[in-house]
Amino acid sequence: MRIDIMTLFPDTVNAVLHESILGRAAKKGLIEINCVQIRDFTDNRQKQVDDYPYGGGWGCVMMAQPLKACLESILPDGKGPRTRVIYMSPQGRTFDQETARRLKNDYDRLILVCGHYEGIDERFIEECVDEEISIGDYVLTGGEIAAMAVTDAVCRLVPGVLSDEQCYTGESHWEGLLEYPQYTRPEVWENREVPEVLLQGDHEKIRKWRRKKQLERTMAKRPDLFSRFDPVSEEDLSLLREIEKDSRRMKLTLPLSYRPADAEDIPDILEIAEYARKDLKNHRVDQWQGPYPGRDIFEKDIERGECFIVKHGDETAGFFTLSVKEEEDYSGITDGKWSSDEPCCVLHRSAVAEKYRGTGISAFLMKCIEQQCALFGRRNIRTDTHRKNKAMQNLLRESGFSFRGNLTVSSEEGHDPSRQAFDKLLKQQEEKR
């Protein structure tokens, strides 16, 4: 791809377009960008390229003669079929990603004409220009910024300019959607964390998360773009249904925190536990279907300093019990083994309030568990859940826990004692740095 830019300021344009990615691509011979000084082709002895407009008016208009002479110097043998002369004009068609793709695919050479002052003589446009392009509904002092934008957008699509095709196919506007959010180190900055899904290494989950974010962002930030997007894949349709469902859920707008529970928190804890009991029953999960866990259990948890509540502002949104005491039933793991023999914390009882289901509070609760484990001086977390409790199993996996085997636990008489075992080894601080 070769691009010639007709301009009154070639040094300025060259300084921008021959740096960084485009500069390296030019050195490799993948693209060629030439800036040509229009003033060098005027017949005027004073190197004048503009004059007053016929009919009067403010300012001056660039003359057709130097523009035509400049173009002829660039194309001494005339214009070939894969050459396009483009005038950067506020009256042109608005430039977008589809236009960039068309220019790259349909042409081998572009000549971009940069106007100045009050514009250029209309006769040059009629005689020599193939199309006019605008980069937005506003007016600049000259066409150079627009020409640089078009050059950058087109040249980065040339094979080899970027390291991989995915560098641009996943970006904003490639298929009518905005790009998904991006993150880099550190994992926590200004108390803002990188989404957990990006840290787990599950490429399929990451791909789906990114696609969902593309849809969400376009709907929120550019409804005009989204109105033209036509979802055809079943995955997109499913993700849009998820987004619609998410939009009806409660939003977490207040500060999130956790702290050790005290006796005054027991009514809230029991209310949340009762909702969890009913929810498990509705899903035919034979867990918490007797008096356990009751007030006496939580009172002992609080007394030992093992029960914690999660707060959304001043409201209790969930709870968990984390103990450093070894769980006897865990020695009988079958069909696998624990990932480490080092001292562990055991996650026993946890739940979130009904109104907070689907808000993301569960993911925050899991982070609190990890933080408290570290405060207990350990990095190994073990837990178990009923073999039919798919919601908890999914949450554990999404939080980085691994299935380790099966357990039979001490359970209320007449209830299913079969459990699935999960654990997670937290990263050491040295690894995070």
N, C-alpha and C positions, 0 to 999 in steps of 0.2 A: 504494500500500500504506500503510495506517494501522495503527500499533501503539500500544495503550494499555497502560501498565504500572502495575498496582496495587501500591503499595509504601509502606513506612514511611520510605523514604529517597529521595524524589524528586530532591532536589538532587544527590545523589551520582550517581544514574543519569543524570540530564540532563547532568551535566558530562562524562560519558564519551561518551554517544551523540549529542551535538551538536557533536562535534569532528571534524576531519579529513574523511574521505570521506563519512561519513554526515551530518555537519554541512552540507557543501556540497550534498549531495543534497536535504536538507530545505529549504535556502534556495531551491533550484530548483523546489521543489514536487513532486519525484519521490516522496518518502516523507514521512510525518508520524508523529512519535513524541511521545507525550504521557505524562508521568508524573503519576499521581494519588495524593495522600496519603490513605491509608486512614483515618488518625486523624481526618480532617475529617468523617467520616461516622458516628462513634460516638454513641450516645445517652447515654453515660456522661459525667457532668459533669467528671470528672477526665481526660477524653480517653482513658480506658482502652480498649484493644482486645483484651486477653487476660484469661484467668481460669484458676483451677486446674482440672485435669481431673477429671471424675467418675471414681470408682474409685481415686483417689489416683495418685501417681507424681511424678516429678521435673518441675520446670519448669511452664510455663503453656502454654495453647493459645489461638490467636487465635479470637475469637468470630465466629459466623456473621453477626450483625446488621450490624456495620460493613462487612464484606466485601460482603454483599448490597446494602446501601445505596450503597456505592461503585460497584458494578457497574451498578446502576440509573441512577446519575447519568451513567455513560458511555454507557449504552444506554437512554435514556429512552423510546424507541419500541419497545423489544424487540430481540431478536437477529434479524438477517437471515440468509438462507441462506448467504451467503458471509462470515459472521462466526464466529470460533472462539474459545471461552474455554478457556484452557490454564493449568493449575496446575503450577508448577515444583516437582516433587516427586522425591525419591530413589526413590520407588516407581514412577515412570512409565517409559514406554518410552524406551530410550536414544536420545538425539538423534544423528542422523547427517546426511550430505549429502542422502540421499534424502528424509529428513523435511523438511529445509529446502526442497527443491524442491517437495515436496507442499504445504507451507504457502503458499509463494509462488504456486503455480499454482492452488490450489483456493480460496483465500480472498483477499478484499480488505481484511479487517480482522481483527486478532488482539488479544485481551485477555489479557495475561500476568499471572497472579496470583502475587505473591511472598509466600510464607509466612515465618514467623519463629518463634522460641521452639521449642516442641515440635511445631509444625505448626498446622493449622487444623481447625476443627470439621468432622467428617466429613459433617454434614448439608449444609453449603454445597457440598462437592464433589459430593454426590449430586444436589443441586438445580440447580446452576448450571454445573458444569465439564463441558466436552465431552471433554477428554482430559488426561492427565497426562504430562509430559515430564521426563526426567532427563538431565543432561549427563554422567553417569558414576556408577560404583558407589562413591560416597563421599558423605559428608554435609557440607553447608556450614551456616554459621550463619543463612543466609537465602537467599531465592530470587533476590536481585538479580543476582548474578554470572551465574547460569544464564539469567536473563531477558535480560541484556545479550548473552550469547553467542548465544542464539537470534535476537535482534533483528538483530545484526550479520550472522549467517549468512544470514538470510532477505532482509534489505534489500539486500545486495550483489548478489543475483540479479535485482533489479528493473532492467529495461532503462534505461540511462542513468546508473545509479549508478556503475558502473565504465566506463572509457573504451571498452572493447571486450568483446564476449562471451567472447573467448578468455582474458580476464583470469581467468575462473573455470572455463571448460570444460577447461583444461589443468592445473588444480590438483589437489592431493591429494584423493582420495575422490570426485571428480566421476563417474567410471565404475568405482569400486571399486579404483582404483590410486593409489599415492602419486605426488607430483609429482617430476619430474626435478630434478637439482641446478641451481642458478643461480649465476652468477658476474658480477662487475663489475670495474671498474678497481681496481688495476693488473693487468697481465697476469701478473706474478709477485709473490707476496706470501709472505714467510717461506719462500722457496725452493719454494713450491707454485705450479704454473703452471696457467693456464686451459687446458682441453683444446683441442688443436689444431683439432679439427673446428669449434669455435665461432668460430674466428678466420678461417676461409677464405671465408665468405660463400656457401657452397653450401647453400641452404635445404633441399633435399631430404635431404642427408646429415645436416644438423642435426636435421631432423624425425625421421629414423629413429634417430639417436643418442639423442634425448630419449625416444622411445618405448621403446627398449631399456632405458634407465636407469629408466623408470617400472616396467617389469616386474622388473628386477633388485632395485630398492629394495623393492618390495612383497614379493617373495619373501623377502628378507633381514630386513626390519624388521617386516613385518606378515604372517606366514604365515597368520594367521587370515583376513585380508582376501583374500589370494591364493587361499586354498582355495575361496572363493566366486566367484572370477573365472573366467569362461568364455570362453577365447580362441576367436573364431570366424573372424577374418580370417586369410588365408594369411600376411600379413606378421607378425602376432603369433606364429603357429605357427613361422614361420621364425626369428624373433628368439628364441623360447624354445629352439629347437634350438641356436642360437648360444650362448646363455647356458649351456646344459647342457654344450656342448663346452668353453666357457671355464672352467667349474668344475673340469674335469679337468686343466687346464693348471697348470703350476708358477706359484706366486705369488711376486712380487718383494717380499721382506720385509726385505732388507738394503739398506744405502746404495748408490746408483748413482753411478758416477764414471767419468772417463776420464783417460788420461795418455799421454804419448809412449811408444811401445813401445821396449824394449831387446832385446839379443841373447837374454836369458833367456826372453823371451816368444815366441820363434820356434816352439818345439814346440806351444804352444797355438794360435798363429795357423795353423800348417800343418794341425793337426787340424780346426780350424773350416773352413778352406778345402777340405779333402778332403771333409768332409760336404757343403759347398755344391756341390762338383763332382758328387757322386753325386745330390744332390737335383735339380740342373739336368738331369742325364741322365735321371732318372726322369720328368721333365716334358718330355722331348724338346726341351730348349733347348740348341742347339749353341754353348755358351759355357763356357769353362774346361774344355773336353773334351780338352785335351792336357796337357803338362807345366806350362803356364802356369796360374796363377802359382805359381812354385816358391820354394824357399829363397833362391835368388840374388836374385829380385825383391824379396822382403821384406827381405833384408839391406841392399839398396841403399835401399829406402824408409826403413828405420830410420836408416841412415847420413846420409841427407839431412834427417832430422827430420820426415818426412812420414807416418810410420805411427803410428797411435794405437790403443790397446786400450780397450775398455769393460769396466768391472768391476762385478760384483754382489757386494758385500762384497769378499772376497779372490779371487774366482773370475773368470777371464776369460770374458766372455759374448759378445764380438764384437770386431771390428776394422774400421778404415777407413784408407784412404790419401787424404790431401788435399794437393795440390801447388799451388804458386803459379806453376809453370812452364807456359807456354802449350802447349796440345796441338795439334800440327801438323794432325792429321786433322780438327780442328774447323773449320778454315777452309773445308772442302769441304761444308758443310751444304747440303742441297737441300730443296725443298718447304717452305721457310720460312726463318727467320733467327733469330739470337740476339736476346734482348730488349734487350741493352745491349752496347756496345763497351768499357765500362770494364774495367779489369784484373779478372781473376777468379781464383778457386780452382777446381781441377778435382778432382772426386771420382772416383777410379780404381777401387779395389778395396774392397769391404766385404762383411761377412757376419756372421751371428750363429750361436752354437753350437746344436747340435740341441736340447738340453734347454730352450733359451730361445725356441724358435719359438712364437709365439702368446702370449707373456707381456707384450708391450708394449715389450720391450727395443729393438726396431727403431725405434720412435718416439723413444726416448731417444737412440739412436745418431744419428739425424738431427738432433736438437737439439745434440748434441756437435759435429757437423759444422758447424753454423751458428755455434756459439760459437767454434770454432777458426778459422773463416773470418774472423770479426770480429777475433780476436787476430792474425791475419796482416795486419790492416789493410785488409781487403776486404769487400765486401758482395755480390759477384756469384759465384754458384756454378753451375758447369756440370758436366754428367755425361752418360753415355750408358749404354744397356743394350740387350740383345738384343731384337729385335722380338717374340720369343715369350716373353720373361721377364715374364709378366703380374704376378707377385708384386712384382717390383721396380718396375714401372711404377705399380702401385697404391700402393705405399709412397711413391713420389716424389710422386704427385698428392695423396695424403693429407697429405703434409708441405708442401704449398704450391708444389711445382715445376710448371712448365708444359711441355707438349710443344712443341718448337720446330721440328722437322723431322727429316730422315733423314741418316744418315752412313754412310760406308764407312770402316772403321778398319783399321789394320795388324793383321792377325790371323795365327794359325798356318796354315800351308799345309794346304788341305783342309778348312778350317772356315769357317762362314758369317761374313763380315765386316760384314753389314748390322746397323746399330744405329739406335736412336731417340734423339734428342737432347732433353735437358731442362735447364732452368735455373731459378734463383730469385734474385730481388733481395731482400736482407734489408732490413728496415726500419731507417732511421737512428734513432739514439737520440732525436733531437728529436721524431720522429714518435711514438715510444712514449710520451713524456711527454705 
